[in-house]
Amino acid sequence: MKYKHIFFDLDRTLWDFDSSARIAFKEIFETHNLKQKGVRSVEAFQKAYNIHNDELWALYRDGRIKKEILRGKRFRLTLEDFDIIDDLLAEQIGQAYIEISPLRVALFPDAENILQYLAPKFQLNLITNGFSEVQAVKLKSSGLGKYFQVIVTSEEAGHKKPDERIFNYAFEKSGAKPAESIMIGDDPDVDILGAKNVGMDQVLFDPDNKFLQNGCTYYINNLIELKKIL
C-alpha cells in the first residue's frame, strides 16, 4: 500500500463550515436584535461578513495581521456596512460567534463514515489553519477527534498552510514521510499547493464544483469517493 498517513483539512473538508455558520448567524441575529438595529436580514449580514472575513483571513494567513485584530475587525466592518458604529456590539457578536459556531455541528455527507473506514487502515492526521481553541471544540462536539492520532494547528506550528513549514512540522510530529502521505483538502491555493510543494500527493475536495482539477493528484466531489482512491 503506497500511503501510510492521511492528512485531512477540517473546515470545508469534513466540517461543513458554511452550514454551521448559518446556524450560528441566525442565533446571533435574533439574540442581538440586529433587524431592529438596521440589518435587513441574516443572509445580508452573513454575506457582508464573508467578504470582510475572507479579506482579513488572507492577511492573517500571510502574517500581516494578528488573530485578535481579525476577530474584532471582521464584525466591526460588517456592522459598519449597515451604518452601525458600535465597537462594543461588534466585540459581543465576535465573542458569541467564537462560542456558538463550533458547537453547531454540521458535517459533510459521509464525513464520519469515511473516517471510520480509513482509521483501521491508515494513520489519520489533521492539519488546520483554524484557531486552536475553536478547532478543539469542533472536534469534540462532532466526535471526530477520536479518529486523528496527530492534530496540527497553524498556531501550534507557528506557520499557516500553504507554508511548507507547517507540513514539515506535521511530518516530524507524526513520523510521516511525504512519499507515504496524502493531503485531503478543499482549497487549491492552501491545501493542495502546500502539499504539492512538500512532495505529498493531494486530493482536492470540491463538493460545489467550484474548481477545475487544477493539476492535483486526485479530485472528488464527495468524501465517499475516497474509498476508490484509498
PyRosetta script that sets phi, psi and omega in degrees:
from pyrosetta import init, pose_from_sequence

init()
pose = pose_from_sequence("MKYKHIFFDLDRTLWDFDSSARIAFKEIFETHNLKQKGVRSVEAFQKAYNIHNDELWALYRDGRIKKEILRGKRFRLTLEDFDIIDDLLAEQIGQAYIEISPLRVALFPDAENILQYLAPKFQLNLITNGFSEVQAVKLKSSGLGKYFQVIVTSEEAGHKKPDERIFNYAFEKSGAKPAESIMIGDDPDVDILGAKNVGMDQVLFDPDNKFLQNGCTYYINNLIELKKIL")
pose.set_psi(1, 128.8)
pose.set_omega(1, -174.2)
pose.set_phi(2, -67.4)
pose.set_psi(2, -45.2)
pose.set_omega(2, -173.7)
pose.set_phi(3, -96.6)
pose.set_psi(3, 140.1)
pose.set_omega(3, 173.6)
pose.set_phi(4, -115.5)
pose.set_psi(4, -29.3)
pose.set_omega(4, -177.5)
pose.set_phi(5, -121.2)
pose.set_psi(5, 134.8)
pose.set_omega(5, 173.4)
pose.set_phi(6, -117.7)
pose.set_psi(6, 126.3)
pose.set_omega(6, 177.8)
pose.set_phi(7, -107.4)
pose.set_psi(7, 123.0)
pose.set_omega(7, 177.6)
pose.set_phi(8, -104.9)
pose.set_psi(8, 146.5)
pose.set_omega(8, 160.0)
pose.set_phi(9, -82.4)
pose.set_psi(9, 164.7)
pose.set_omega(9, 179.7)
pose.set_phi(10, -105.9)
pose.set_psi(10, -66.3)
pose.set_omega(10, -175.0)
pose.set_phi(11, -67.8)
pose.set_psi(11, 130.3)
pose.set_omega(11, -180.0)
pose.set_phi(12, 66.0)
pose.set_psi(12, 13.4)
pose.set_omega(12, 173.7)
pose.set_phi(13, -121.0)
pose.set_psi(13, -53.8)
pose.set_omega(13, 172.5)
pose.set_phi(14, -106.8)
pose.set_psi(14, -46.7)
pose.set_omega(14, 179.4)
pose.set_phi(15, -85.9)
pose.set_psi(15, 122.1)
pose.set_omega(15, 178.8)
pose.set_phi(16, -78.1)
pose.set_psi(16, 85.7)
pose.set_omega(16, -172.4)
pose.set_phi(17, -57.2)
pose.set_psi(17, -44.1)
pose.set_omega(17, -174.4)
pose.set_phi(18, -68.4)
pose.set_psi(18, -39.9)
pose.set_omega(18, 178.4)
pose.set_phi(19, -66.8)
pose.set_psi(19, -43.0)
pose.set_omega(19, 178.1)
pose.set_phi(20, -62.1)
pose.set_psi(20, -42.3)
pose.set_omega(20, -179.3)
pose.set_phi(21, -64.7)
pose.set_psi(21, -37.9)
pose.set_omega(21, 179.7)
pose.set_phi(22, -60.4)
pose.set_psi(22, -41.3)
pose.set_omega(22, 178.3)
pose.set_phi(23, -63.3)
pose.set_psi(23, -45.7)
pose.set_omega(23, -179.2)
pose.set_phi(24, -63.9)
pose.set_psi(24, -42.6)
pose.set_omega(24, -179.0)
pose.set_phi(25, -65.2)
pose.set_psi(25, -36.8)
pose.set_omega(25, 178.2)
pose.set_phi(26, -62.3)
pose.set_psi(26, -43.6)
pose.set_omega(26, 178.6)
pose.set_phi(27, -63.9)
pose.set_psi(27, -44.2)
pose.set_omega(27, -179.3)
pose.set_phi(28, -64.9)
pose.set_psi(28, -41.6)
pose.set_omega(28, 179.9)
pose.set_phi(29, -57.8)
pose.set_psi(29, -42.7)
pose.set_omega(29, -177.4)
pose.set_phi(30, -77.9)
pose.set_psi(30, -44.2)
pose.set_omega(30, -177.4)
pose.set_phi(31, -61.9)
pose.set_psi(31, -38.3)
pose.set_omega(31, -176.2)
pose.set_phi(32, -99.4)
pose.set_psi(32, 13.7)
pose.set_omega(32, 174.1)
pose.set_phi(33, 49.7)
pose.set_psi(33, 46.7)
pose.set_omega(33, -174.4)
pose.set_phi(34, -69.2)
pose.set_psi(34, -28.0)
pose.set_omega(34, 177.9)
pose.set_phi(35, -63.7)
pose.set_psi(35, -42.6)
pose.set_omega(35, 178.9)
pose.set_phi(36, -67.2)
pose.set_psi(36, -21.4)
pose.set_omega(36, -179.1)
pose.set_phi(37, -89.7)
pose.set_psi(37, -4.0)
pose.set_omega(37, 175.1)
pose.set_phi(38, 115.7)
pose.set_psi(38, 3.0)
pose.set_omega(38, 177.0)
pose.set_phi(39, -89.4)
pose.set_psi(39, 120.8)
pose.set_omega(39, -169.2)
pose.set_phi(40, -70.6)
pose.set_psi(40, -28.6)
pose.set_omega(40, -179.0)
pose.set_phi(41, -163.8)
pose.set_psi(41, 161.5)
pose.set_omega(41, 174.9)
pose.set_phi(42, -59.3)
pose.set_psi(42, -43.2)
pose.set_omega(42, -176.5)
pose.set_phi(43, -62.5)
pose.set_psi(43, -40.7)
pose.set_omega(43, 179.3)
pose.set_phi(44, -66.1)
pose.set_psi(44, -40.6)
pose.set_omega(44, 179.7)
pose.set_phi(45, -64.4)
pose.set_psi(45, -45.9)
pose.set_omega(45, -178.5)
pose.set_phi(46, -68.4)
pose.set_psi(46, -36.1)
pose.set_omega(46, 178.2)
pose.set_phi(47, -62.9)
pose.set_psi(47, -44.9)
pose.set_omega(47, 178.4)
pose.set_phi(48, -63.9)
pose.set_psi(48, -42.1)
pose.set_omega(48, 178.5)
pose.set_phi(49, -59.9)
pose.set_psi(49, -44.9)
pose.set_omega(49, -177.0)
pose.set_phi(50, -59.2)
pose.set_psi(50, -38.3)
pose.set_omega(50, 179.4)
pose.set_phi(51, -62.9)
pose.set_psi(51, -49.9)
pose.set_omega(51, -178.8)
pose.set_phi(52, -68.0)
pose.set_psi(52, -40.9)
pose.set_omega(52, -178.1)
pose.set_phi(53, -63.6)
pose.set_psi(53, -42.3)
pose.set_omega(53, 179.9)
pose.set_phi(54, -63.1)
pose.set_psi(54, -41.9)
pose.set_omega(54, 179.8)
pose.set_phi(55, -65.7)
pose.set_psi(55, -42.7)
pose.set_omega(55, -178.4)
pose.set_phi(56, -72.5)
pose.set_psi(56, -35.1)
pose.set_omega(56, 177.4)
pose.set_phi(57, -64.8)
pose.set_psi(57, -35.7)
pose.set_omega(57, 177.1)
pose.set_phi(58, -62.3)
pose.set_psi(58, -40.7)
pose.set_omega(58, 177.3)
pose.set_phi(59, -67.2)
pose.set_psi(59, -40.9)
pose.set_omega(59, 179.0)
pose.set_phi(60, -64.3)
pose.set_psi(60, -42.3)
pose.set_omega(60, -179.9)
pose.set_phi(61, -62.8)
pose.set_psi(61, -32.8)
pose.set_omega(61, 179.4)
pose.set_phi(62, -85.6)
pose.set_psi(62, 1.2)
pose.set_omega(62, 178.7)
pose.set_phi(63, 76.6)
pose.set_psi(63, 20.6)
pose.set_omega(63, -175.8)
pose.set_phi(64, -94.1)
pose.set_psi(64, -15.7)
pose.set_omega(64, 172.8)
pose.set_phi(65, -138.0)
pose.set_psi(65, 158.6)
pose.set_omega(65, -180.0)
pose.set_phi(66, -88.1)
pose.set_psi(66, 160.7)
pose.set_omega(66, 179.2)
pose.set_phi(67, -54.6)
pose.set_psi(67, -43.9)
pose.set_omega(67, -176.7)
pose.set_phi(68, -64.5)
pose.set_psi(68, -35.3)
pose.set_omega(68, 177.7)
pose.set_phi(69, -66.9)
pose.set_psi(69, -45.6)
pose.set_omega(69, 179.5)
pose.set_phi(70, -57.5)
pose.set_psi(70, -49.8)
pose.set_omega(70, -175.3)
pose.set_phi(71, -59.7)
pose.set_psi(71, -41.9)
pose.set_omega(71, -176.9)
pose.set_phi(72, -82.2)
pose.set_psi(72, -42.0)
pose.set_omega(72, -171.2)
pose.set_phi(73, -69.6)
pose.set_psi(73, -34.0)
pose.set_omega(73, -175.5)
pose.set_phi(74, -62.0)
pose.set_psi(74, -36.4)
pose.set_omega(74, 179.5)
pose.set_phi(75, -83.3)
pose.set_psi(75, -31.4)
pose.set_omega(75, 176.6)
pose.set_phi(76, -63.5)
pose.set_psi(76, -44.5)
pose.set_omega(76, 178.4)
pose.set_phi(77, -65.9)
pose.set_psi(77, -36.8)
pose.set_omega(77, 179.2)
pose.set_phi(78, -64.1)
pose.set_psi(78, -45.5)
pose.set_omega(78, 178.3)
pose.set_phi(79, -63.2)
pose.set_psi(79, -37.0)
pose.set_omega(79, 179.4)
pose.set_phi(80, -62.9)
pose.set_psi(80, -29.7)
pose.set_omega(80, 176.6)
pose.set_phi(81, -61.3)
pose.set_psi(81, -22.6)
pose.set_omega(81, 179.1)
pose.set_phi(82, -109.1)
pose.set_psi(82, 22.5)
pose.set_omega(82, 177.6)
pose.set_phi(83, 60.5)
pose.set_psi(83, 33.1)
pose.set_omega(83, 176.0)
pose.set_phi(84, -109.1)
pose.set_psi(84, 111.3)
pose.set_omega(84, 179.1)
pose.set_phi(85, -106.6)
pose.set_psi(85, 97.8)
pose.set_omega(85, -173.8)
pose.set_phi(86, -155.4)
pose.set_psi(86, 94.4)
pose.set_omega(86, -177.6)
pose.set_phi(87, -64.7)
pose.set_psi(87, -35.3)
pose.set_omega(87, -179.6)
pose.set_phi(88, -66.5)
pose.set_psi(88, -43.5)
pose.set_omega(88, 178.1)
pose.set_phi(89, -62.4)
pose.set_psi(89, -42.5)
pose.set_omega(89, 178.6)
pose.set_phi(90, -60.7)
pose.set_psi(90, -40.6)
pose.set_omega(90, 178.9)
pose.set_phi(91, -66.2)
pose.set_psi(91, -42.4)
pose.set_omega(91, -180.0)
pose.set_phi(92, -64.0)
pose.set_psi(92, -43.0)
pose.set_omega(92, 179.7)
pose.set_phi(93, -67.0)
pose.set_psi(93, -40.5)
pose.set_omega(93, 179.2)
pose.set_phi(94, -60.6)
pose.set_psi(94, -42.6)
pose.set_omega(94, 179.1)
pose.set_phi(95, -67.9)
pose.set_psi(95, -40.4)
pose.set_omega(95, 179.1)
pose.set_phi(96, -62.8)
pose.set_psi(96, -40.5)
pose.set_omega(96, -178.9)
pose.set_phi(97, -64.1)
pose.set_psi(97, -43.3)
pose.set_omega(97, 179.2)
pose.set_phi(98, -63.1)
pose.set_psi(98, -35.6)
pose.set_omega(98, -178.7)
pose.set_phi(99, -79.2)
pose.set_psi(99, -37.7)
pose.set_omega(99, -173.1)
pose.set_phi(100, -84.1)
pose.set_psi(100, -47.5)
pose.set_omega(100, -168.7)
pose.set_phi(101, -58.1)
pose.set_psi(101, -41.0)
pose.set_omega(101, -178.6)
pose.set_phi(102, -72.6)
pose.set_psi(102, -8.9)
pose.set_omega(102, 178.1)
pose.set_phi(103, -95.7)
pose.set_psi(103, -10.7)
pose.set_omega(103, 179.7)
pose.set_phi(104, -94.2)
pose.set_psi(104, 85.5)
pose.set_omega(104, -169.9)
pose.set_phi(105, -69.9)
pose.set_psi(105, 126.5)
pose.set_omega(105, 173.8)
pose.set_phi(106, -144.0)
pose.set_psi(106, 115.0)
pose.set_omega(106, -179.5)
pose.set_phi(107, -112.9)
pose.set_psi(107, 153.9)
pose.set_omega(107, 174.7)
pose.set_phi(108, -70.1)
pose.set_psi(108, 152.0)
pose.set_omega(108, 177.8)
pose.set_phi(109, -52.0)
pose.set_psi(109, 134.8)
pose.set_omega(109, 176.4)
pose.set_phi(110, 69.8)
pose.set_psi(110, 12.2)
pose.set_omega(110, 179.9)
pose.set_phi(111, -59.5)
pose.set_psi(111, -51.5)
pose.set_omega(111, -178.8)
pose.set_phi(112, -73.5)
pose.set_psi(112, -34.0)
pose.set_omega(112, 178.3)
pose.set_phi(113, -59.1)
pose.set_psi(113, -43.3)
pose.set_omega(113, -176.7)
pose.set_phi(114, -72.3)
pose.set_psi(114, -33.1)
pose.set_omega(114, 176.8)
pose.set_phi(115, -67.3)
pose.set_psi(115, -40.3)
pose.set_omega(115, 176.5)
pose.set_phi(116, -61.5)
pose.set_psi(116, -38.1)
pose.set_omega(116, -179.6)
pose.set_phi(117, -69.4)
pose.set_psi(117, -40.9)
pose.set_omega(117, -174.1)
pose.set_phi(118, -83.0)
pose.set_psi(118, -31.0)
pose.set_omega(118, -171.5)
pose.set_phi(119, -56.3)
pose.set_psi(119, -39.3)
pose.set_omega(119, 179.1)
pose.set_phi(120, -72.8)
pose.set_psi(120, -15.6)
pose.set_omega(120, -172.6)
pose.set_phi(121, -103.1)
pose.set_psi(121, -24.1)
pose.set_omega(121, -174.1)
pose.set_phi(122, -138.2)
pose.set_psi(122, 163.6)
pose.set_omega(122, 166.3)
pose.set_phi(123, -87.1)
pose.set_psi(123, 121.2)
pose.set_omega(123, -179.0)
pose.set_phi(124, -96.8)
pose.set_psi(124, 132.8)
pose.set_omega(124, -179.1)
pose.set_phi(125, -131.8)
pose.set_psi(125, 163.6)
pose.set_omega(125, -177.8)
pose.set_phi(126, -131.2)
pose.set_psi(126, 135.1)
pose.set_omega(126, 173.2)
pose.set_phi(127, -127.2)
pose.set_psi(127, 119.1)
pose.set_omega(127, -176.4)
pose.set_phi(128, -135.3)
pose.set_psi(128, 144.5)
pose.set_omega(128, 173.8)
pose.set_phi(129, -87.8)
pose.set_psi(129, -5.1)
pose.set_omega(129, -177.7)
pose.set_phi(130, -68.1)
pose.set_psi(130, 162.4)
pose.set_omega(130, 178.7)
pose.set_phi(131, -62.6)
pose.set_psi(131, 136.8)
pose.set_omega(131, -173.4)
pose.set_phi(132, -55.9)
pose.set_psi(132, -48.8)
pose.set_omega(132, -175.1)
pose.set_phi(133, -68.4)
pose.set_psi(133, -32.8)
pose.set_omega(133, 179.4)
pose.set_phi(134, -71.7)
pose.set_psi(134, -44.3)
pose.set_omega(134, -178.6)
pose.set_phi(135, -65.8)
pose.set_psi(135, -35.2)
pose.set_omega(135, 177.9)
pose.set_phi(136, -62.3)
pose.set_psi(136, -41.0)
pose.set_omega(136, 178.5)
pose.set_phi(137, -66.7)
pose.set_psi(137, -42.1)
pose.set_omega(137, 178.8)
pose.set_phi(138, -59.5)
pose.set_psi(138, -44.8)
pose.set_omega(138, -178.4)
pose.set_phi(139, -65.6)
pose.set_psi(139, -35.4)
pose.set_omega(139, 178.8)
pose.set_phi(140, -74.7)
pose.set_psi(140, -46.8)
pose.set_omega(140, -175.8)
pose.set_phi(141, -68.0)
pose.set_psi(141, -30.1)
pose.set_omega(141, -179.6)
pose.set_phi(142, -87.6)
pose.set_psi(142, -17.3)
pose.set_omega(142, -176.4)
pose.set_phi(143, 80.2)
pose.set_psi(143, 9.0)
pose.set_omega(143, -177.0)
pose.set_phi(144, -82.8)
pose.set_psi(144, -18.5)
pose.set_omega(144, -174.5)
pose.set_phi(145, -58.4)
pose.set_psi(145, -31.2)
pose.set_omega(145, -175.5)
pose.set_phi(146, -67.4)
pose.set_psi(146, -15.4)
pose.set_omega(146, -177.7)
pose.set_phi(147, -84.9)
pose.set_psi(147, -15.5)
pose.set_omega(147, -171.6)
pose.set_phi(148, -106.0)
pose.set_psi(148, 128.2)
pose.set_omega(148, 178.5)
pose.set_phi(149, -83.7)
pose.set_psi(149, -31.7)
pose.set_omega(149, 178.9)
pose.set_phi(150, -131.7)
pose.set_psi(150, 129.7)
pose.set_omega(150, 177.9)
pose.set_phi(151, -123.1)
pose.set_psi(151, 121.1)
pose.set_omega(151, -178.2)
pose.set_phi(152, -118.9)
pose.set_psi(152, 122.8)
pose.set_omega(152, 172.7)
pose.set_phi(153, -104.9)
pose.set_psi(153, 156.5)
pose.set_omega(153, -179.5)
pose.set_phi(154, -65.0)
pose.set_psi(154, -31.5)
pose.set_omega(154, 177.9)
pose.set_phi(155, -65.2)
pose.set_psi(155, -41.5)
pose.set_omega(155, 178.9)
pose.set_phi(156, -67.1)
pose.set_psi(156, -43.3)
pose.set_omega(156, -176.1)
pose.set_phi(157, -75.7)
pose.set_psi(157, -24.5)
pose.set_omega(157, -177.3)
pose.set_phi(158, 83.6)
pose.set_psi(158, 6.4)
pose.set_omega(158, 179.5)
pose.set_phi(159, -148.0)
pose.set_psi(159, 154.3)
pose.set_omega(159, -177.2)
pose.set_phi(160, -114.5)
pose.set_psi(160, 146.7)
pose.set_omega(160, 172.2)
pose.set_phi(161, -57.4)
pose.set_psi(161, 139.4)
pose.set_omega(161, 13.2)
pose.set_phi(162, -93.3)
pose.set_psi(162, 14.5)
pose.set_omega(162, 180.0)
pose.set_phi(163, -55.6)
pose.set_psi(163, 130.5)
pose.set_omega(163, -178.3)
pose.set_phi(164, -59.5)
pose.set_psi(164, -27.8)
pose.set_omega(164, -174.2)
pose.set_phi(165, -66.7)
pose.set_psi(165, -29.8)
pose.set_omega(165, 177.4)
pose.set_phi(166, -71.4)
pose.set_psi(166, -33.9)
pose.set_omega(166, 176.9)
pose.set_phi(167, -69.6)
pose.set_psi(167, -42.6)
pose.set_omega(167, 178.7)
pose.set_phi(168, -63.9)
pose.set_psi(168, -36.9)
pose.set_omega(168, 176.0)
pose.set_phi(169, -62.5)
pose.set_psi(169, -42.5)
pose.set_omega(169, 179.3)
pose.set_phi(170, -65.5)
pose.set_psi(170, -36.9)
pose.set_omega(170, 177.0)
pose.set_phi(171, -63.2)
pose.set_psi(171, -44.4)
pose.set_omega(171, -179.8)
pose.set_phi(172, -63.3)
pose.set_psi(172, -42.7)
pose.set_omega(172, -176.7)
pose.set_phi(173, -69.3)
pose.set_psi(173, -35.6)
pose.set_omega(173, -175.3)
pose.set_phi(174, -94.6)
pose.set_psi(174, -17.3)
pose.set_omega(174, -174.5)
pose.set_phi(175, 78.7)
pose.set_psi(175, 13.3)
pose.set_omega(175, -177.5)
pose.set_phi(176, -81.9)
pose.set_psi(176, 157.2)
pose.set_omega(176, 172.0)
pose.set_phi(177, -116.0)
pose.set_psi(177, 143.1)
pose.set_omega(177, -177.3)
pose.set_phi(178, -53.7)
pose.set_psi(178, -41.7)
pose.set_omega(178, -176.2)
pose.set_phi(179, -67.8)
pose.set_psi(179, -19.3)
pose.set_omega(179, -179.6)
pose.set_phi(180, -104.2)
pose.set_psi(180, 11.9)
pose.set_omega(180, -172.3)
pose.set_phi(181, -125.5)
pose.set_psi(181, 158.9)
pose.set_omega(181, 176.3)
pose.set_phi(182, -142.9)
pose.set_psi(182, 141.2)
pose.set_omega(182, -178.2)
pose.set_phi(183, -107.6)
pose.set_psi(183, 132.5)
pose.set_omega(183, 178.5)
pose.set_phi(184, -118.5)
pose.set_psi(184, 119.3)
pose.set_omega(184, -178.5)
pose.set_phi(185, -157.9)
pose.set_psi(185, 172.2)
pose.set_omega(185, -173.8)
pose.set_phi(186, -102.9)
pose.set_psi(186, -10.0)
pose.set_omega(186, -171.6)
pose.set_phi(187, -111.3)
pose.set_psi(187, 114.0)
pose.set_omega(187, -178.8)
pose.set_phi(188, -60.9)
pose.set_psi(188, -34.9)
pose.set_omega(188, -175.5)
pose.set_phi(189, -86.6)
pose.set_psi(189, -12.4)
pose.set_omega(189, -176.4)
pose.set_phi(190, -114.2)
pose.set_psi(190, -61.5)
pose.set_omega(190, -177.5)
pose.set_phi(191, -75.2)
pose.set_psi(191, -49.7)
pose.set_omega(191, -172.3)
pose.set_phi(192, -73.0)
pose.set_psi(192, -49.4)
pose.set_omega(192, -179.9)
pose.set_phi(193, -63.0)
pose.set_psi(193, -42.7)
pose.set_omega(193, -179.8)
pose.set_phi(194, -60.8)
pose.set_psi(194, -45.1)
pose.set_omega(194, 179.1)
pose.set_phi(195, -65.9)
pose.set_psi(195, -41.0)
pose.set_omega(195, -179.4)
pose.set_phi(196, -61.7)
pose.set_psi(196, -39.3)
pose.set_omega(196, -177.1)
pose.set_phi(197, -68.3)
pose.set_psi(197, -19.7)
pose.set_omega(197, 177.3)
pose.set_phi(198, -103.8)
pose.set_psi(198, 9.2)
pose.set_omega(198, 175.5)
pose.set_phi(199, 82.2)
pose.set_psi(199, 24.0)
pose.set_omega(199, -179.9)
pose.set_phi(200, -104.8)
pose.set_psi(200, 140.6)
pose.set_omega(200, 173.7)
pose.set_phi(201, -65.3)
pose.set_psi(201, 159.6)
pose.set_omega(201, -174.4)
pose.set_phi(202, -139.1)
pose.set_psi(202, 151.8)
pose.set_omega(202, 171.2)
pose.set_phi(203, -124.2)
pose.set_psi(203, 119.2)
pose.set_omega(203, 175.5)
pose.set_phi(204, -89.5)
pose.set_psi(204, 118.5)
pose.set_omega(204, 177.1)
pose.set_phi(205, -95.4)
pose.set_psi(205, 116.1)
pose.set_omega(205, -172.0)
pose.set_phi(206, -133.9)
pose.set_psi(206, 73.9)
pose.set_omega(206, -174.4)
pose.set_phi(207, -64.8)
pose.set_psi(207, -24.2)
pose.set_omega(207, -177.2)
pose.set_phi(208, -103.3)
pose.set_psi(208, 10.4)
pose.set_omega(208, 179.8)
pose.set_phi(209, 53.1)
pose.set_psi(209, 46.7)
pose.set_omega(209, -179.4)
pose.set_phi(210, -84.1)
pose.set_psi(210, -23.9)
pose.set_omega(210, -172.0)
pose.set_phi(211, -123.2)
pose.set_psi(211, 160.4)
pose.set_omega(211, 167.4)
pose.set_phi(212, -82.6)
pose.set_psi(212, 169.2)
pose.set_omega(212, -179.7)
pose.set_phi(213, -60.1)
pose.set_psi(213, -33.0)
pose.set_omega(213, 163.6)
pose.set_phi(214, 60.1)
pose.set_psi(214, 34.0)
pose.set_omega(214, 172.9)
pose.set_phi(215, 78.8)
pose.set_psi(215, 7.1)
pose.set_omega(215, 178.0)
pose.set_phi(216, -75.8)
pose.set_psi(216, 163.2)
pose.set_omega(216, -178.8)
pose.set_phi(217, -65.6)
pose.set_psi(217, -45.1)
pose.set_omega(217, 179.2)
pose.set_phi(218, -137.6)
pose.set_psi(218, 156.8)
pose.set_omega(218, -178.4)
pose.set_phi(219, -138.1)
pose.set_psi(219, 129.0)
pose.set_omega(219, -179.9)
pose.set_phi(220, -136.5)
pose.set_psi(220, 155.5)
pose.set_omega(220, 174.8)
pose.set_phi(221, -107.4)
pose.set_psi(221, -18.4)
pose.set_omega(221, -179.9)
pose.set_phi(222, -136.2)
pose.set_psi(222, 140.2)
pose.set_omega(222, -176.2)
pose.set_phi(223, -61.8)
pose.set_psi(223, -27.9)
pose.set_omega(223, -178.7)
pose.set_phi(224, -65.4)
pose.set_psi(224, -19.7)
pose.set_omega(224, 177.2)
pose.set_phi(225, -65.4)
pose.set_psi(225, -15.7)
pose.set_omega(225, 177.2)
pose.set_phi(226, -62.3)
pose.set_psi(226, -23.5)
pose.set_omega(226, 177.6)
pose.set_phi(227, -60.7)
pose.set_psi(227, -36.5)
pose.set_omega(227, -179.5)
pose.set_phi(228, -70.0)
pose.set_psi(228, -34.2)
pose.set_omega(228, -177.1)
pose.set_phi(229, -81.3)
pose.set_psi(229, -37.9)
pose.set_omega(229, -171.1)
pose.set_phi(230, -112.9)
pose.dump_pdb("model.pdb")
